[in-house]
């Protein structure tokens, strides 16, 4: 597998979903994935604009909460569905055409949590809630996916999970978080090895907080990833101080989520935050988000990125005191 390229700062955006959990594969009776011509044309226009904004990496959720993309029987994943590979291939083709790379986030923490009727149920919601179900998903769905797109030039990385800490009792002691850290860490390690063995591309994991990145060392990750939101309780010290206080890491660090704006802190500046990441030696940062927030989503207040702001930041280049 080629080494992870951390030679330049990779500006990214989150294109988390067009329709949550339905962009790749079929969820329910209707297929609305990326290989559908009308959808593909919309994504093609978005990707062209993303590239024009100076962005090189796009982060995109694949399975989300697990509602689609594969077939299962009695809670055991059996195989990818008939649309999964076609949708992933369509997204990678569009990325390659626009000289972009995709970071595909495989599992969202919502799928790892146990909701007990507090969210709309779907047929696959419990697939990852027991060891045999997790192993079957890896062997019967993920490994075939990694093999199908082995070494693809438009893949930035396979991301094991988005913010899994919110489903792990040691990190987030709420009723929905019943997964034990030791169990998920072992599973994440299995996925990382499978990516290396069958995918030949880098592997990462999207930690919810900078302070938790160290929990995911020794998994064989090629790139560490954390998310930063100024309103979070861990952010009281500020981004620069948090980055400076991190212990040395044996792999590059990428900030997978950085808000475009923050209404709770009027002094927050995206260009300044990006400058801070670059000055700290990070290999890149991805702004949340490019697509329009869902009307009832928890991130409505964060809005979406202004392409003109990214263009201006990229054109300005590093501040004088950061130039070699």
Backbone bond lengths (Angstrom), bond angles and torsions (degrees), N, CA, C in turn:
res aa  C-N    CA-C-N  psi(-1)  N-CA   C-N-CA  omega(-1)  CA-C   N-CA-C  phi
1 X - - - 1.457 - - 1.522 110.07 -
2 X 1.348 119.68 133.46 1.454 120.73 178.69 1.520 110.67 -65.18
3 X 1.337 118.59 147.47 1.459 120.62 -179.29 1.527 111.35 -66.71
4 X 1.343 115.20 155.54 1.457 119.77 177.27 1.521 108.59 -66.53
5 X 1.329 116.73 132.69 1.460 121.92 -177.16 1.525 109.76 -89.12
6 X 1.322 116.05 106.02 1.464 120.50 177.77 1.518 110.67 -115.07
7 X 1.326 116.60 26.33 1.465 120.93 -175.51 1.513 112.60 -76.11
8 X 1.335 118.61 -18.84 1.453 121.79 -179.81 1.519 109.40 -138.08
9 X 1.327 116.14 159.00 1.459 121.45 178.59 1.519 108.79 -77.64
10 X 1.335 116.73 119.89 1.465 122.04 -176.93 1.528 109.68 -95.47
11 X 1.329 116.29 107.57 1.451 120.92 176.13 1.522 108.71 -77.78
12 X 1.324 116.70 128.22 1.453 120.79 -177.20 1.517 112.49 -129.11
13 X 1.317 115.70 166.70 1.462 122.06 170.85 1.517 108.10 -134.14
14 X 1.311 115.11 151.52 1.455 120.60 172.62 1.528 108.54 -89.61
15 X 1.326 113.95 121.90 1.465 122.96 172.66 1.519 103.53 -114.84
16 X 1.339 116.58 65.54 1.462 119.68 -160.92 1.525 114.25 -60.25
17 X 1.322 115.47 -37.87 1.475 119.73 177.06 1.523 108.79 -171.61
18 X 1.313 113.65 154.46 1.464 119.69 165.60 1.528 108.29 -90.40
19 X 1.339 115.41 -46.22 1.461 121.87 171.65 1.528 106.30 -132.89
20 X 1.315 115.97 115.51 1.460 120.35 -171.61 1.535 111.96 -53.25
21 X 1.324 115.33 127.30 1.455 121.71 176.80 1.511 115.36 71.53
22 X 1.346 118.04 6.66 1.462 120.04 -175.96 1.530 113.24 -127.21
23 X 1.325 117.38 3.72 1.468 119.50 -179.14 1.526 112.45 -73.96
24 X 1.333 116.52 -26.62 1.466 121.08 -175.94 1.526 109.32 -128.44
25 X 1.316 115.68 111.09 1.446 120.30 -175.88 1.522 111.10 88.97
26 X 1.294 115.10 -178.45 1.463 121.30 -174.77 1.527 110.35 -107.79
27 X 1.325 115.73 131.03 1.463 121.33 174.61 1.519 107.30 -120.74
28 X 1.325 117.09 111.59 1.452 119.84 -175.80 1.521 111.60 86.22
29 X 1.288 115.85 -153.21 1.467 120.66 -173.50 1.517 114.02 -86.70
30 X 1.334 117.50 -20.49 1.466 120.29 -174.07 1.521 110.83 -112.05
31 X 1.327 116.37 132.81 1.455 121.22 176.27 1.518 109.17 -93.63
32 X 1.344 116.08 119.42 1.466 121.12 -179.46 1.523 110.29 -124.95
33 X 1.346 116.53 26.59 1.452 121.90 -176.10 1.515 114.01 -74.32
34 X 1.327 115.05 -179.34 1.457 122.69 -170.43 1.526 112.42 -68.91
35 X 1.319 118.41 -23.17 1.462 119.23 179.92 1.525 112.56 -78.07
36 X 1.334 118.28 -10.28 1.463 120.96 173.57 1.523 107.92 -66.76
37 X 1.315 117.10 130.79 1.464 120.56 -170.26 1.524 113.39 -54.75
38 X 1.311 117.97 -47.34 1.466 120.59 -177.58 1.522 111.44 -63.92
39 X 1.328 117.07 -37.98 1.461 121.12 178.14 1.516 110.16 -68.97
40 X 1.332 115.73 -45.01 1.466 120.08 179.90 1.533 111.24 -58.06
41 X 1.300 117.71 -38.87 1.464 121.03 179.85 1.524 111.45 -66.40
42 X 1.330 116.94 -37.95 1.461 120.24 176.74 1.526 111.21 -65.40
43 X 1.332 116.47 -43.81 1.463 120.50 179.70 1.524 110.38 -65.76
44 X 1.328 116.74 -37.73 1.463 120.08 178.84 1.522 110.67 -59.16
45 X 1.324 117.79 -42.08 1.463 120.55 178.69 1.528 111.06 -66.78
46 X 1.332 116.17 -40.53 1.465 119.40 177.34 1.521 111.41 -62.18
47 X 1.324 116.50 -45.18 1.464 120.03 -178.02 1.524 111.68 -64.05
48 X 1.297 116.88 -36.87 1.465 119.42 177.08 1.529 110.53 -62.41
49 X 1.324 116.76 -42.83 1.462 120.71 178.45 1.529 111.29 -67.89
50 X 1.326 116.34 -37.16 1.463 120.45 178.03 1.520 110.42 -61.72
51 X 1.319 116.50 -45.17 1.466 119.25 179.51 1.526 111.04 -64.70
52 X 1.317 116.87 -39.58 1.464 120.67 179.62 1.526 111.69 -64.45
53 X 1.329 117.01 -22.25 1.462 121.47 178.46 1.529 112.40 -82.44
54 X 1.329 117.52 3.06 1.457 120.97 177.83 1.511 114.65 86.97
55 X 1.330 116.15 12.97 1.469 121.87 -178.09 1.527 110.01 -86.90
56 X 1.332 116.56 145.70 1.465 120.15 178.78 1.529 112.88 -120.44
57 X 1.352 118.48 -17.46 1.457 121.43 -176.78 1.530 109.63 -129.17
58 X 1.327 116.01 135.67 1.461 122.43 177.15 1.524 108.29 -120.78
59 X 1.323 115.94 126.39 1.471 121.37 178.72 1.521 108.42 -100.82
60 X 1.373 116.04 130.25 1.470 121.31 -170.68 1.519 109.30 -143.10
61 X 1.338 117.34 132.77 1.456 122.41 178.48 1.530 109.86 -78.02
62 X 1.325 116.66 139.99 1.465 121.43 -178.95 1.538 110.88 -99.20
63 X 1.319 117.98 -70.75 1.470 120.90 -175.12 1.535 112.92 -90.40
64 X 1.322 117.39 -18.60 1.467 119.14 -178.99 1.514 111.18 57.42
65 X 1.328 116.84 -121.85 1.466 120.34 179.72 1.522 112.13 -91.59
66 X 1.348 117.23 14.75 1.459 121.46 172.33 1.501 115.42 84.63
67 X 1.307 117.73 13.48 1.467 119.51 -173.88 1.530 113.29 -71.71
68 X 1.323 118.82 -14.55 1.463 120.12 -178.84 1.511 112.62 -155.89
69 X 1.350 115.10 -179.99 1.459 121.19 176.12 1.510 115.15 100.75
70 X 1.353 117.64 -10.18 1.461 119.76 -178.47 1.525 109.78 -157.03
71 X 1.321 114.07 163.93 1.462 121.12 176.71 1.530 108.93 -101.39
72 X 1.322 115.90 144.11 1.462 121.05 177.94 1.517 109.72 -140.09
73 X 1.330 115.36 152.63 1.460 122.33 175.81 1.523 108.50 -130.88
74 X 1.327 116.26 123.22 1.462 122.25 178.65 1.531 111.82 53.60
75 X 1.332 115.37 41.47 1.452 120.24 176.94 1.502 115.76 80.64
76 X 1.327 118.39 6.58 1.458 122.73 -179.93 1.531 108.98 -113.76
77 X 1.320 116.56 122.38 1.463 120.76 178.07 1.517 109.90 -66.78
78 X 1.321 117.12 132.49 1.466 121.28 -176.95 1.520 113.71 -108.43
79 X 1.343 118.09 -40.05 1.469 119.99 -177.37 1.528 109.62 -170.59
80 X 1.344 117.36 160.34 1.465 119.96 173.03 1.523 109.70 -61.79
81 X 1.323 117.12 150.94 1.456 118.29 177.66 1.531 110.01 -80.27
82 X 1.318 116.25 179.92 1.462 120.86 -171.85 1.520 114.11 -72.92
83 X 1.333 117.78 -7.82 1.467 120.51 -176.31 1.528 113.87 -114.19
84 X 1.317 117.84 -15.09 1.471 120.44 -172.79 1.526 112.03 -56.62
85 X 1.320 117.60 -55.01 1.460 120.44 -176.46 1.525 111.68 -63.02
86 X 1.324 117.47 -39.54 1.466 120.81 -179.61 1.524 110.91 -63.92
87 X 1.328 116.90 -39.61 1.459 120.12 180.00 1.526 111.29 -69.26
88 X 1.325 117.35 -43.62 1.464 120.48 177.85 1.533 110.17 -63.43
89 X 1.326 116.83 -42.30 1.463 120.62 178.80 1.521 111.20 -61.58
90 X 1.332 117.26 -40.21 1.460 120.80 179.57 1.525 110.80 -63.60
91 X 1.327 116.60 -42.97 1.464 120.18 179.25 1.529 111.08 -64.47
92 X 1.317 117.33 -43.59 1.460 120.63 179.72 1.528 111.64 -65.85
93 X 1.332 116.69 -37.37 1.465 120.11 177.68 1.533 110.32 -62.76
94 X 1.335 117.01 -44.21 1.454 120.24 179.27 1.530 110.99 -64.73
95 X 1.327 116.35 -39.45 1.459 119.94 178.26 1.530 110.86 -63.22
96 X 1.312 116.57 -47.69 1.463 120.27 -178.68 1.526 110.81 -62.20
97 X 1.328 117.20 -40.44 1.459 121.54 179.50 1.529 111.33 -60.99
98 X 1.344 116.36 -32.46 1.465 121.46 -178.35 1.525 112.96 -100.48
99 X 1.321 116.98 12.78 1.474 122.86 178.32 1.533 110.95 57.69
100 X 1.328 114.78 42.25 1.454 121.89 176.16 1.523 109.59 -113.86
101 X 1.327 115.89 160.17 1.460 121.34 172.26 1.524 108.64 -121.16
102 X 1.332 115.93 145.82 1.455 121.65 -176.96 1.522 111.53 -107.33
103 X 1.319 115.18 132.76 1.461 122.02 167.46 1.515 105.83 -101.62
104 X 1.328 116.92 107.60 1.457 121.87 -177.41 1.527 109.44 -92.18
105 X 1.338 116.16 112.92 1.462 121.09 176.65 1.525 108.39 -86.59
106 X 1.317 117.27 117.46 1.461 121.77 -169.39 1.523 113.58 -78.71
107 X 1.321 117.91 -51.59 1.468 122.85 -170.88 1.523 109.50 -121.25
108 X 1.315 118.18 125.80 1.453 121.30 174.05 1.527 109.45 -89.05
109 X 1.335 116.34 149.71 1.467 119.44 -178.12 1.527 112.29 -60.15
110 X 1.326 117.48 -25.50 1.466 119.45 179.49 1.520 111.85 -60.33
111 X 1.334 116.34 -30.64 1.462 120.01 178.62 1.520 111.19 -74.19
112 X 1.314 116.79 -29.53 1.464 121.02 -179.34 1.525 112.25 -79.69
113 X 1.321 116.43 -25.19 1.456 119.99 178.26 1.532 111.01 -73.83
114 X 1.331 115.78 158.62 1.464 121.82 174.28 1.527 107.37 -111.18
115 X 1.329 116.31 117.21 1.458 120.46 -167.78 1.520 114.64 -98.48
116 X 1.315 118.82 -16.11 1.459 121.00 175.29 1.514 114.58 52.58
117 X 1.327 115.86 44.38 1.461 119.74 177.53 1.507 115.06 84.79
118 X 1.343 118.17 2.23 1.460 120.54 -179.12 1.529 112.37 -82.74
119 X 1.335 116.96 -10.66 1.460 122.27 175.04 1.524 108.22 -129.58
120 X 1.336 117.54 156.29 1.474 119.31 176.66 1.520 110.99 -55.80
121 X 1.312 116.79 130.46 1.464 120.84 -178.01 1.520 110.97 -78.16
122 X 1.334 115.99 151.19 1.460 121.41 171.06 1.528 108.11 -139.76
123 X 1.305 116.43 165.72 1.461 121.38 -169.27 1.519 113.72 -61.97
124 X 1.342 117.78 -26.72 1.471 120.57 -173.28 1.528 113.13 -104.85
125 X 1.313 118.95 10.37 1.457 119.60 -168.13 1.534 113.82 -63.14
126 X 1.351 118.32 -24.10 1.467 119.76 -177.16 1.534 113.36 -102.92
127 X 1.312 117.68 7.03 1.468 121.28 -175.25 1.529 112.38 -57.47
128 X 1.330 117.51 -36.70 1.472 120.51 -176.16 1.527 113.15 -98.73
129 X 1.319 117.61 11.83 1.457 120.47 -175.52 1.525 113.57 -91.95
130 X 1.325 117.19 0.53 1.471 120.10 176.43 1.529 109.02 -145.54
131 X 1.317 115.99 155.12 1.463 121.43 -169.08 1.523 112.92 -59.32
132 X 1.330 117.32 -44.11 1.471 119.38 -178.67 1.528 111.18 -65.19
133 X 1.337 116.90 -35.22 1.462 120.33 177.61 1.512 111.94 -66.82
134 X 1.331 116.59 -41.57 1.469 119.85 178.11 1.517 111.02 -64.21
135 X 1.314 117.08 -42.61 1.464 120.44 -178.95 1.527 111.17 -65.42
136 X 1.330 116.77 -40.13 1.468 119.75 179.05 1.520 111.16 -65.06
137 X 1.337 117.28 -38.88 1.463 120.70 178.29 1.526 110.41 -63.03
138 X 1.325 116.39 -40.67 1.464 120.04 177.75 1.524 111.12 -64.36
139 X 1.320 116.78 -51.39 1.457 120.61 -173.73 1.532 113.02 -71.20
140 X 1.323 117.02 -38.32 1.457 120.54 -169.94 1.524 114.85 -98.52
141 X 1.345 116.51 -16.78 1.468 119.33 -178.86 1.522 111.58 -122.69
142 X 1.333 117.25 -53.39 1.461 118.96 -174.38 1.531 112.57 -69.04
143 X 1.308 117.68 -48.29 1.469 118.96 -178.44 1.528 111.66 -61.52
144 X 1.343 120.23 -44.27 1.471 118.48 172.93 1.525 113.01 -58.20
145 X 1.333 117.32 -35.33 1.465 120.69 177.54 1.523 111.00 -65.90
146 X 1.328 117.27 -45.39 1.461 120.97 179.02 1.530 110.85 -62.01
147 X 1.316 116.45 -41.73 1.470 120.51 -179.82 1.527 111.44 -65.15
148 X 1.327 116.17 -41.41 1.462 120.25 -176.93 1.527 111.52 -61.12
149 X 1.327 117.12 -34.15 1.464 120.62 -176.29 1.523 111.47 -117.01
150 X 1.298 114.99 33.01 1.467 123.27 -178.72 1.528 110.93 -54.72
151 X 1.323 115.42 123.15 1.457 120.64 175.20 1.508 115.52 64.83
152 X 1.324 118.63 21.60 1.471 120.13 -176.07 1.531 110.16 -62.87
153 X 1.334 117.87 131.46 1.471 120.31 -175.22 1.522 114.60 -66.78
154 X 1.333 118.02 -18.33 1.466 119.97 -179.90 1.528 112.74 -92.88
155 X 1.320 118.15 6.06 1.461 121.17 177.73 1.529 110.30 -91.73
156 X 1.309 116.67 119.20 1.460 122.65 172.20 1.525 108.96 -76.23
157 X 1.339 115.72 -46.37 1.469 121.39 178.71 1.519 109.14 -172.95
158 X 1.340 115.20 156.53 1.459 121.83 162.69 1.524 105.95 -92.23
159 X 1.314 116.56 126.16 1.461 122.01 177.77 1.530 108.66 -100.37
160 X 1.306 116.94 121.45 1.465 122.03 -174.71 1.520 111.53 -58.85
161 X 1.312 116.90 -48.16 1.469 119.93 -176.61 1.515 110.37 -158.38
162 X 1.317 114.96 151.93 1.454 122.55 173.87 1.524 109.88 -95.87
163 X 1.328 116.02 114.69 1.464 124.40 174.64 1.537 113.42 48.67
164 X 1.324 117.58 55.30 1.472 119.77 -177.70 1.519 113.31 -63.51
165 X 1.322 117.45 -19.04 1.471 119.66 -178.51 1.527 112.80 -57.39
166 X 1.335 117.25 -29.17 1.463 119.55 -178.71 1.530 112.39 -70.37
167 X 1.320 117.46 -7.66 1.464 121.05 176.63 1.525 112.32 -111.81
168 X 1.330 117.35 5.20 1.469 122.14 -174.90 1.522 109.82 -111.18
169 X 1.300 116.19 125.03 1.466 121.45 -171.10 1.525 113.25 -60.23
170 X 1.340 117.85 -34.14 1.467 119.75 -178.60 1.531 112.46 -68.82
171 X 1.324 117.25 -24.25 1.460 121.18 179.33 1.532 112.33 -95.53
172 X 1.320 116.01 -35.93 1.470 120.51 -168.28 1.533 108.52 -139.72
173 X 1.322 118.09 84.31 1.463 121.24 -173.22 1.527 113.40 -75.34
174 X 1.332 116.31 74.46 1.459 122.32 173.55 1.524 107.78 -124.20
175 X 1.319 116.88 168.39 1.465 120.30 -174.34 1.526 112.76 -63.96
176 X 1.334 117.66 -30.61 1.473 119.97 -178.72 1.529 112.67 -75.13
177 X 1.322 117.25 -21.44 1.463 121.39 -175.94 1.528 109.54 -93.53
178 X 1.318 116.09 90.26 1.462 121.10 -176.93 1.524 113.42 -110.30
179 X 1.306 117.06 -5.89 1.459 120.91 -178.39 1.522 109.83 -74.42
180 X 1.315 116.71 135.91 1.459 121.06 177.55 1.534 109.96 -83.85
181 X 1.332 115.14 140.63 1.455 120.43 -179.21 1.524 111.69 -56.12
182 X 1.318 117.09 -45.10 1.463 120.59 -177.72 1.524 111.26 -60.43
183 X 1.328 116.48 -38.87 1.465 120.16 -179.04 1.522 111.03 -68.77
184 X 1.344 117.39 -44.77 1.460 118.01 -179.10 1.515 111.38 -71.56
185 X 1.317 117.48 -36.47 1.467 119.94 178.70 1.530 109.91 -60.37
186 X 1.327 116.97 -42.66 1.465 120.25 178.59 1.531 110.29 -62.89
187 X 1.326 116.55 -41.48 1.468 120.68 179.95 1.527 110.65 -66.83
188 X 1.320 117.04 -42.61 1.467 120.31 178.01 1.518 110.96 -60.75
189 X 1.323 116.39 -38.00 1.455 119.64 177.10 1.519 112.13 -64.06
190 X 1.330 116.88 -37.99 1.464 120.46 175.96 1.526 111.48 -62.90
191 X 1.326 116.65 -42.71 1.464 119.95 179.93 1.520 110.27 -65.38
192 X 1.339 116.85 -41.98 1.466 119.80 179.21 1.522 110.86 -59.53
193 X 1.321 117.19 -43.80 1.467 119.84 179.05 1.523 110.71 -65.60
194 X 1.321 117.37 -37.06 1.468 120.59 179.41 1.522 111.38 -65.52
195 X 1.332 117.09 -38.60 1.472 120.09 176.61 1.517 109.97 -60.85
196 X 1.322 116.73 -46.24 1.469 119.74 -179.67 1.523 111.59 -65.55
197 X 1.310 116.94 -41.61 1.464 120.55 -176.08 1.525 112.61 -73.39
198 X 1.336 116.72 -36.56 1.465 119.85 -171.20 1.527 114.26 -116.78
199 X 1.335 117.05 -16.94 1.456 119.50 -174.53 1.512 115.78 -105.75
200 X 1.339 116.72 -30.41 1.462 122.38 -179.97 1.528 112.41 53.72
201 X 1.328 116.09 40.20 1.458 122.47 171.30 1.530 106.99 -137.22
202 X 1.334 118.26 165.19 1.471 119.91 178.88 1.524 112.15 -64.29
203 X 1.322 114.94 158.94 1.462 121.97 177.86 1.521 108.50 -130.98
204 X 1.342 115.65 142.04 1.454 121.45 179.91 1.521 108.78 -140.76
205 X 1.339 116.36 -179.38 1.465 122.62 177.11 1.520 106.96 -147.30
206 X 1.336 117.35 132.18 1.459 121.68 -175.04 1.508 113.50 -88.48
207 X 1.329 117.24 87.13 1.462 121.23 179.77 1.521 110.43 -69.41
208 X 1.335 116.33 142.42 1.463 121.02 -175.52 1.522 112.98 -70.82
209 X 1.326 117.66 -24.27 1.457 120.41 -175.76 1.524 110.98 -142.16
210 X 1.309 115.74 149.83 1.457 120.45 176.82 1.528 110.78 -60.59
211 X 1.317 116.56 -37.20 1.460 120.55 -176.66 1.530 112.23 -67.50
212 X 1.349 118.18 -13.63 1.455 121.33 -178.05 1.530 113.08 -103.20
213 X 1.298 118.39 -0.93 1.470 120.52 -176.41 1.521 111.71 -57.26
214 X 1.319 116.69 -39.63 1.466 120.03 -176.19 1.529 112.61 -62.21
215 X 1.319 117.37 -20.41 1.473 120.12 179.27 1.515 111.92 -65.51
216 X 1.349 116.77 -19.16 1.462 120.12 -173.28 1.521 113.02 -108.70
217 X 1.320 116.31 15.79 1.458 118.99 172.56 1.530 108.96 -72.92
218 X 1.288 116.71 165.09 1.465 124.67 178.90 1.518 113.09 65.90
219 X 1.343 116.79 18.78 1.463 120.48 173.17 1.524 111.38 -95.40
220 X 1.324 116.54 -9.58 1.456 120.13 -175.09 1.514 112.99 84.89
221 X 1.341 117.18 23.61 1.461 120.43 178.45 1.531 110.08 -69.58
222 X 1.312 115.44 147.72 1.472 120.78 178.27 1.517 111.46 -92.62
223 X 1.318 115.79 -16.63 1.455 121.95 -178.80 1.518 107.43 -153.44
224 X 1.327 117.55 127.99 1.452 120.24 173.51 1.531 108.47 -83.16
225 X 1.328 115.22 151.20 1.449 120.12 -178.52 1.521 109.33 -140.50
226 X 1.324 115.83 137.89 1.459 121.02 175.26 1.516 108.51 -138.93
227 X 1.343 115.89 163.49 1.454 122.35 179.50 1.517 108.65 -118.30
228 X 1.323 115.64 145.38 1.468 120.51 -175.85 1.527 110.40 -132.64
229 X 1.352 115.23 124.87 1.456 121.54 174.26 1.526 108.10 -131.81
230 X 1.330 118.09 122.09 1.475 120.30 -174.18 1.512 114.35 -57.91
231 X 1.323 118.29 -26.96 1.462 120.00 -178.27 1.523 112.55 -78.75
232 X 1.330 117.24 -11.61 1.455 120.29 -178.82 1.517 112.14 -66.73
233 X 1.302 116.57 149.83 1.461 120.59 -176.14 1.516 112.37 -62.30
234 X 1.349 115.76 -26.49 1.453 118.85 -179.59 1.515 111.69 -78.71
235 X 1.344 118.39 -7.10 1.453 121.40 -170.82 1.525 113.57 -97.96
236 X 1.308 116.74 9.41 1.463 118.92 -176.31 1.524 112.44 -60.72
237 X 1.312 116.83 -28.56 1.460 119.90 -177.75 1.520 112.76 -82.62
238 X 1.336 117.93 -9.99 1.453 119.81 -179.70 1.516 112.03 91.66
239 X 1.329 115.44 154.23 1.459 121.03 -175.32 1.517 112.68 -63.62
240 X 1.325 117.86 -46.67 1.465 120.60 -176.87 1.521 111.05 -60.64
241 X 1.333 116.63 -43.40 1.466 119.99 -178.70 1.521 110.93 -67.93
242 X 1.329 116.44 -39.43 1.465 118.87 178.23 1.520 111.62 -62.20
243 X 1.326 116.16 -45.24 1.459 119.37 179.92 1.525 110.93 -63.89
244 X 1.327 116.65 -39.43 1.466 120.32 -179.36 1.523 111.93 -67.75
245 X 1.339 116.53 -28.26 1.470 119.94 -176.40 1.527 113.14 -86.71
246 X 1.349 117.44 -6.59 1.459 119.18 179.16 1.519 110.99 -65.82
247 X 1.311 118.01 137.77 1.467 119.60 173.93 1.519 109.41 -68.35
248 X 1.328 117.78 160.71 1.466 119.94 -179.29 1.529 111.43 -57.72
249 X 1.326 115.87 138.80 1.459 122.19 178.00 1.520 109.16 -111.87
250 X 1.335 115.55 148.16 1.455 119.30 -177.14 1.523 113.02 -87.28
251 X 1.341 117.62 -1.39 1.465 122.18 177.06 1.529 108.27 -137.78
252 X 1.331 117.49 162.04 1.467 120.57 179.73 1.531 111.30 -61.92
253 X 1.334 115.21 156.46 1.461 122.09 178.76 1.519 109.47 -114.87
254 X 1.326 115.21 132.31 1.467 123.04 179.38 1.516 107.77 -122.18
255 X 1.334 118.16 133.44 1.452 121.48 177.14 1.524 107.80 -90.19
256 X 1.330 116.38 102.90 1.455 120.75 -171.78 1.510 115.15 -77.04
257 X 1.344 117.88 -20.95 1.462 122.07 176.08 1.517 109.21 -140.81
258 X 1.322 115.02 125.70 1.457 123.77 178.51 1.526 105.82 -141.51
259 X 1.339 119.93 123.05 1.463 119.73 -171.91 1.523 113.35 -68.96
260 X 1.336 114.89 144.89 1.463 120.12 176.60 1.522 110.67 -67.34
261 X 1.327 116.15 -34.46 1.466 121.12 176.24 1.521 107.98 -154.88
262 X 1.326 115.73 169.23 1.455 119.48 -178.62 1.523 109.20 -146.89
263 X 1.322 115.69 102.65 1.461 119.61 -173.83 1.526 112.14 -66.96
264 X 1.316 118.32 -23.78 1.467 120.45 -179.19 1.523 111.95 -76.85
265 X 1.332 116.24 -16.86 1.462 121.02 177.73 1.522 108.69 -131.80
266 X 1.338 116.86 88.23 1.467 120.49 -175.89 1.524 114.05 -56.78
267 X 1.319 117.30 -23.24 1.460 119.68 -179.25 1.519 114.29 -79.80
268 X 1.330 116.83 -4.53 1.463 120.07 -179.12 1.522 110.36 -67.25
269 X 1.319 116.19 136.05 1.460 122.47 -179.83 1.518 109.18 -131.71
270 X 1.333 117.25 121.27 1.456 120.54 178.13 1.518 112.35 -61.56
271 X 1.337 120.04 -47.50 1.470 118.66 178.39 1.535 112.52 -57.47
272 X 1.327 116.56 -40.42 1.464 119.00 178.63 1.525 111.01 -65.91
273 X 1.337 117.07 -39.92 1.467 120.13 178.10 1.523 111.03 -62.77
274 X 1.341 117.39 -41.33 1.462 120.56 177.96 1.524 110.47 -65.40
275 X 1.328 117.00 -40.38 1.473 120.05 176.51 1.521 110.44 -60.53
276 X 1.337 116.16 -40.28 1.464 120.62 179.96 1.521 110.94 -62.95
277 X 1.337 116.70 -42.43 1.462 120.19 178.53 1.518 111.35 -63.02
278 X 1.297 116.32 -44.21 1.464 120.03 -178.94 1.525 110.89 -66.43
279 X 1.347 116.87 -41.66 1.458 120.32 -179.91 1.522 111.69 -64.47
280 X 1.343 116.62 -30.09 1.466 120.73 -179.09 1.522 112.64 -79.86
281 X 1.321 117.37 -2.53 1.458 120.38 177.96 1.505 114.82 86.10
282 X 1.345 117.80 14.60 1.462 119.81 176.68 1.527 109.64 -66.14
283 X 1.334 115.86 155.10 1.466 119.26 -179.87 1.522 111.79 -85.40
284 X 1.345 117.61 -2.66 1.452 120.01 176.09 1.517 111.67 161.03
285 X 1.335 115.28 177.45 1.457 122.25 177.39 1.515 108.18 -154.64
286 X 1.339 115.99 146.26 1.460 121.94 -178.50 1.522 109.45 -121.40
287 X 1.321 116.29 126.15 1.460 122.12 -176.45 1.529 109.79 -80.84
288 X 1.330 116.02 139.87 1.462 122.61 173.88 1.529 107.89 -100.25
289 X 1.330 121.83 116.62 1.425 128.42 1.50 1.525 107.58 -145.02
290 X 1.341 117.11 168.95 1.458 121.01 179.04 1.530 110.52 -89.02
291 X 1.322 117.35 -46.34 1.460 121.07 -179.87 1.528 110.54 -73.34
292 X 1.325 115.70 156.92 1.462 121.28 -179.11 1.529 110.02 -66.22
293 X 1.337 118.44 133.33 1.470 119.73 177.78 1.520 111.39 -61.49
294 X 1.328 115.91 148.88 1.451 120.75 174.86 1.531 109.13 -64.26
295 X 1.326 116.26 142.10 1.468 120.85 -174.70 1.524 112.51 -55.90
296 X 1.342 116.96 -35.56 1.454 121.43 -179.32 1.528 112.43 -104.16
297 X 1.315 116.61 12.28 1.455 120.54 -176.21 1.522 113.07 -74.42
298 X 1.324 115.57 157.24 1.463 120.88 -178.92 1.518 112.53 -72.94
299 X 1.339 117.65 -11.52 1.462 120.64 -176.80 1.527 113.20 -106.06
300 X 1.325 118.15 15.92 1.468 120.87 -178.44 1.530 110.66 -56.52
301 X 1.324 117.02 -40.76 1.465 120.21 -177.36 1.522 112.92 -65.06
302 X 1.333 116.89 -20.56 1.465 120.32 -179.62 1.524 111.99 -81.68
303 X 1.334 116.64 -17.06 1.450 119.65 178.67 1.518 112.67 65.78
304 X 1.329 114.68 -154.51 1.455 120.86 178.83 1.518 109.50 -132.62
305 X 1.303 116.03 162.94 1.450 120.74 -175.44 1.528 110.89 -69.77
306 X 1.320 115.70 146.31 1.460 122.51 173.46 1.533 107.15 -94.58
307 X 1.330 118.41 113.14 1.473 119.97 -178.27 1.525 112.73 -54.62
308 X 1.345 117.30 -35.86 1.462 120.06 -179.13 1.524 111.40 -61.39
309 X 1.335 116.47 -33.60 1.466 120.17 179.10 1.522 110.61 -67.47
310 X 1.330 117.19 -39.83 1.461 120.46 177.42 1.521 111.28 -67.36
311 X 1.327 116.27 -41.58 1.462 120.33 179.00 1.522 110.39 -60.09
312 X 1.329 116.65 -45.35 1.461 120.98 -179.65 1.520 111.07 -64.23
313 X 1.349 116.33 -41.08 1.471 119.03 -179.79 1.525 110.95 -65.21
314 X 1.337 116.61 -45.55 1.463 120.04 -179.68 1.520 111.52 -63.91
315 X 1.331 116.99 -37.81 1.468 120.64 -178.75 1.517 111.72 -69.43
316 X 1.339 116.10 -32.84 1.466 119.62 -177.73 1.519 112.05 -69.42
317 X 1.321 117.04 -30.76 1.460 120.28 -178.05 1.514 111.79 70.66
318 X 1.322 117.51 -177.35 1.462 120.25 -178.07 1.521 111.31 -64.38
319 X 1.340 117.79 146.37 1.451 120.56 171.74 1.528 110.52 -56.92
320 X 1.317 115.82 159.21 1.472 120.36 -175.28 1.528 112.32 -55.15
321 X 1.347 116.34 -37.43 1.462 118.53 -176.68 1.519 113.21 -77.51
322 X 1.356 117.42 -3.56 1.463 120.93 176.94 1.525 112.35 -105.60
323 X 1.317 117.26 -6.54 1.464 119.39 -176.08 1.521 110.08 -80.21
324 X 1.325 113.87 142.73 1.479 118.60 -178.82 1.521 109.55 -69.59
